[in-house]
Each structure stands twice: as C-alpha cells, then as structure tokens.
Amino acid sequence: MYSLWTSNIKDPEEKVSFEGSVLGSKRVLNRLKDLIDVERSGVDSVEQDHKSFDTPNWQYKTAYFFGYAAALMWIRRLIDLDQQKAITNE
C-alpha cells in the first residue's frame, strides 16, 4: 500500500485503523482498477485514431487525452494495494 494513503494522518492508532479500512476495500478497489483499464483502452483507441488529426485543434485533443490517460494511470497506481512503495508525481 502506498504511503500516500496515510501521509496526512499523524496519530499512529488512527493510521492503523485507516490502513485497515483501505485494505478491507481491496475487492472494490480491484473492481475500480478493472473499470479504469476499460476506460484507458477506450482512450488509447481514440488517441490512435488517425481521423483525430483531420481537425484543426487536434493538438488540444491530443493533449487532453494524454492528460486524461495520465490521471487514470495515477489513480490506478494509487489503488493498487499490492504496491509497497511511495508514490511519486512522475
């Protein structure tokens, strides 16, 4: 579990309690991960559609989809409770 989940909690007992709550939600978070994967595959197909380049504002659309895909992947990494490292903003 990423340390970012509990980085704002100072009280050790509250931190342990919150970690238990998050870990107890693993089934729901795994389903959310699946839904994000489906959404991401849709974004990938739009990004690779050559018709997108036929519009004058294709750069803005491309930037939007890259940003959206990056946000989806950040959330996916955050909810992957099997990861045991600190998350970064890379």
Secondary structure, 3 states (H helix, E strand, C coil): CCHHHHCCCCCHHHHHHHHHHHHHCHHHHHHHHHHHHHHHHHHHHHHCCHHHHHCCCHHHHHHHHHHHHHHHHHHHHHHCCCCCCCCCCC
